[in-house]
Amino acid sequence: KSYAQRALAAALLSEEVSVLRNIEFCDDTRSALQCIETLGARVRRVDPTSLSIEGGLSPKGCVLNVGESGLSTRLFTPVASLCPTPVTIEGRGSLLRRPMQMMFEPLRRLGVRVRDNGGFLPIEVCGPIQGGEAEVDGSVSSQFITGLLLALPRLEGDSEIVVTTPLESRAYVELTRRVQREFGVTSAWRDGGQTLLVRGGQEAVSPGTLHIEGDWSHAAFYLVAGAIGRGEIRLTGLDPQSAQGDRAVVE
């Protein structure tokens, strides 16, 4: 799901057709899929684990339902901020009790109008987001940085994401950057790895077909069971060189 949600967002922001293969349609991935359809993507099921996605940011509705997915919340809030009309992000369950205020001040500094509901969902954003400098608390979550990385390359001017505290989940920022490179979009670390420079005017180019990595966070349960139990468990479909942080479970 970590790779799939990022790939779905990248496919939305491309004006071309992308085929994503090896998708596991868990709840969080389905939430991301619903978000990109609301934001304008045309999606067709190719086979049980593959989607054809014709991208293009052209909202068909004004409400994004992210379910209980924290990643979709923090990823699609900056993406929705590209739109010049109000978009409401709402969720359900435990997500409604998770604070989201780490996004609000950086977005406001980038010109986004935010109705914040006391720091919790639902929230409303209205763009268009502007290029510039955004300071982000890296100790809380890398997921908001992922959202900014996806949204900012579409702007005319360059932007900088300044991480003001130690980044706890750097591996997942690198996963985002890896997915973006598949679509021809790049960014660069500066200042000893505390600032991300994002060039504006980058157009996402579809890679044609993209294979979705197996998810190391889900695989961790089976790997631990294999380590403490009798017999042997063999897992396939995982990338040993993945940027996913949960690959560390192997160690």
N, C-alpha and C positions, 0 to 999 in steps of 0.2 A: 504493500500500500504506500510506503514511503516514496518509492520511485514512481509508482503509477499516478499519484495525485500531482506530482510535479510535471510529469509528462502530459497529463491531460490539460493542465494550465498552459504549458508551452504550446501544445497543439491548438488551443483556442486562440493564442496570440499570433499564430501563423496564418497568413491569408491563403494557405494552400491546403491540400489534403494529406493527412498523416494517417498511417495505419499502425496502431499499437497492438502488439501481440503479447500473449502470455499474461493477460490481466486476470487477477483474482477479484471477483466482484463482491468484496466484503462491504460492510456498511459504510465505512469511511470512503472507500473508492466510489461507491454509488452516490454518496453525497457530493463528492467532487464532480462526478459526471453530471449530476443535476445542475450544479452551479454553472458549468461551462455551457450547457444547453440554454439556461436562462440568459447567459451573457452573449449568446449568439451562435455558438457552434452547432453545426448540423452533424448529427451522429447516426451512424448506421452499424448495426451488429453484423460482422462478417462471418464469424463462427462463435462457438461458445466462449472462447477466450480472447477474441480479437474485435477491435473497433476501427471503423473508418471515420475520421473526424475531419470535416471541412471547417477550418478555422475562420475567424473574423469576429472582432469585438463589435457587436451590434445588439444591445440588450433587447430581449423579448418580454422582459418583466422587470419589476422594480424590487423584488424580494428574493434574496438568496437564502435557502434553507440548508445549513451546513450539518444538520443532524446533531451528532455528538462528537464531531471531528474538530479537535483543536487546531490541527494543521490546516484544514480547509478554511477555518475562521481567519487565521492569521495570514494565510496565503491569498485568499480571494478578497480580503478587505482592501489591500493596496490595488489589486487588479480592478476591483469595482470602482476605485477612486479615479481611474482613467476616464470614467464616464462623466459627462457634463450634467447629468441628471441624478437626482437622489436615488440611492440604492440602500435598502435595509438588509442587514445580515442578521438572521435569526437562527436559533438552534433549539435543542431540547435536552431533557434529562440533566445529567451532572454538568454539562457544559454551561448551563445557565448560572452555575455557582462559581465558575472559574473567572478570575479577574482578567480583563482585557485592556486595562488602561495604559499598558506599556506602548500601545500603538497610537494613542490619541495625540500626544504632543508632537511626535515626529511627523505625523500626517498633517497636522495643522501648520507646522513650519513649512511644509511643502505645498501649502495653499488649499488643503482639503477642508471643507466644512464638515465637522463631526458632531453628531448628536449622540452623547456617550452613555446615557442611561445609568449614570452613577458608576461606571466602570464595568458594567456587565451587559451581556446580550439581552435584548436586541439593540443594535446600534445602527445609525444611519450615516452614510458618507455621501458627499457630493463633490465631485471634482470639477474640472480636470486637475489632477495632481500636476505640480510644477517641479522642474528640476531644481537642484540645490543641495544643501547639506542637511542630513538627518542624523541626529544622535540617538543611538539605540542601546538599551541596557542588554548586554549580551549574557548576563547571568540568569535571566528569567527564561528565555527561550530563543532559539535560533529561527523559529518558524516565521516570525514577522520579517526577519532579514530575507528569508526566502521569498516572501511576497513582494518586498521592495525590489529584490533582484529581478524578479519577473516583470514588474511594471515599469521600472525606470528606464530601461533601454529604449522604450517606445517614444520617449520625450525628445524634443529637439535639442535641449541642452544637456550637458554632462551633470552628473550627480555624484555625491559622496555619501556613503553610509559609514558613520563614525561609531565604532563600538566602544562605549565608554567604560565598560567593565569586562573582566576576563570572559571570553566566549566559551561557554560550557559545552556546546554542541557543534563545534567547528566542523566535525565530519559531515554533519547534515547540510551545512552551508556548502561544503565541497560537493556533496551529492547534487544539490541544486545547480551549481556551476557546471557539473558534468552533464546534466540533462540539457542545460542551455547550450552547451557547446555542440550537442547533437543537432541543435536548431540554428547553429551559426552565430550565437550570441555569446559575448565574452565580457568578463570583468577582471579587475586586477587588484591584488592586495598592495597596500602602501603602508608606510609608517610602521614597519615591523609587524605587519599583520593586524593592525588595529583599524584600518580604513579600507573600504572597498570603493574603488573608482569605477563608476558605471558610465560608459560613453553613451550619449544620446544618439538618436537617429539610426539605431540598429533594427533591422527588419528580421524577424524570425523566419527562417527558411526550412521548410519541412525536410526531414531526412528521408522521406518516403516511408519506409517501414522501420519501426523501432521495437526492439525486443525488451519487454519489461523484466527487470531483474527479480529473482525470487527475494522474499522479504526476510531479512536476518532476524528481525524482532520476533516474528512468528516461529522461525526455525529454532530459536533459542530453547524453546520448551522441549522440543524433540531431542536436541543435542544434549541438554542436561539429563533428560531421561535416559538417553543412551549411555551417558557417563556414569550414572549411579546404578543402573540396572544390569541385569544379566543379558548376555547375548550382544547383538550388534545392530545398530540402526544405520542405514545408509540413506543420505539425503541427496537429491539431485536438484538441479535448477538454480543453484546458488553461485554467485560470482565470488571466488576467493579473493579477488582484488577490489571488491566493491568499496565505495566510499561510505557505505552505511556504517554508522558508529557501532551498531550492535554486532557487527562482525567480530568484535573483541571477545565475544562469548567463547570463541574457539580457544583463545589463550587460557 
